[in-house]
Amino acid sequence: MKYFAPGKINLFLKVLNERPDGYHNLSMIMQSVSIFDVIDIEKAEGIQLTCNKSYIPCNEENIVYKACQLFFEETNVKGGCKIHITKNIPDGSGLGGGSSDAAETLLALNEIYGANLSEDKLIEMSTKIGADVAFFIKKGCCKAEGIGEILTSIKSKLNPYVLIYKPKFSISTKEAYSKINIDNKCYEIKKIIDAIQSGDLKEFSKLIYNDFEAVLGDKSKEVLDIKNKMKSLGAICSMMTGSGSAIFGIFDDKISALKAFKNFDSHRVFLTKFI
């Protein structure tokens, strides 16, 4: 059976503080978007994993493999699975491809094996393999707190087109967090949530925020140039997602988004929507 693992963008991302366990407490708004990895999965003996990208490990290092192990350990189901991953979400982009693949695998195994695990149980399990995995169990638009596992769904009335550009460079999440400058400034997340719930795209565009844009170092000029290009081509707003390196632009209509799309390298740009 085929399952589709969507990407995500961060509409708001504030790093609050570092925790004793080495993770960071965050205040985020996450939104799933219509770019998908494909998870082809069936029952089998043991765990068999393949991928269309030869450089991706298909063993215990892979987060999907870890998701499979976790499922069988937690449920005591006697079985296995054969999985092929078709990667479409670019690596090192901040779009959450690996985490989404892991979440979709948990959801798929839960369905295939009839384990009847609740959403809350799947979210609880997901935090054992990655901070962003929990969001992809829930999907849609969510306020995320803690390390990303405390999720509150947001009823969004926004329906924009989203142009996503992945630069040639990637950014290490670990390195990005090591450079983050935690401050005590107050960033009011409620205002952007209100704009999302009311569908006020103009107000929303003023309130998007990402802490990691301040720690880009020598990559800052390139990211700024891409953001400015997005805006010059009609984007209402533009920002980097996650710890990078993908940059998204928000467009209120398909025609302007398509026109902008044609001005970027077709191998590095994706036209998506909120889902």
Number of C-alpha atoms within 10 A of each C-alpha: 10 13 17 19 31 25 27 29 25 23 26 24 22 20 19 18 16 14 11 7 6 7 13 17 17 19 20 24 26 27 23 25 23 18 23 19 22 19 23 18 20 16 16 12 10 13 18 18 20 16 15 11 12 8 7 13 14 20 14 14 10 14 22 26 21 18 26 23 16 17 23 16 11 9 13 10 12 10 12 19 17 16 24 17 22 17 19 16 23 21 17 20 27 25 28 24 26 23 26 29 28 28 29 24 27 26 21 20 20 18 12 15 14 10 14 12 15 11 13 12 10 19 22 14 19 25 16 13 17 19 16 23 31 29 30 26 22 18 22 19 26 24 22 23 17 17 20 23 20 16 20 14 15 17 15 19 13 17 16 19 23 24 23 27 26 25 19 9 12 17 18 14 16 9 11 18 18 10 13 16 14 13 11 8 7 7 13 9 18 10 13 22 22 16 20 21 15 15 17 14 20 12 15 21 19 12 17 17 22 19 20 22 21 12 17 18 10 8 14 12 11 13 20 16 11 22 21 17 17 28 17 11 17 18 24 18 20 25 27 28 27 27 26 25 28 28 25 27 27 24 26 17 14 15 11 14 23 14 12 22 19 10 12 16 12 10 8 13 20 19 19 20 19 18 16
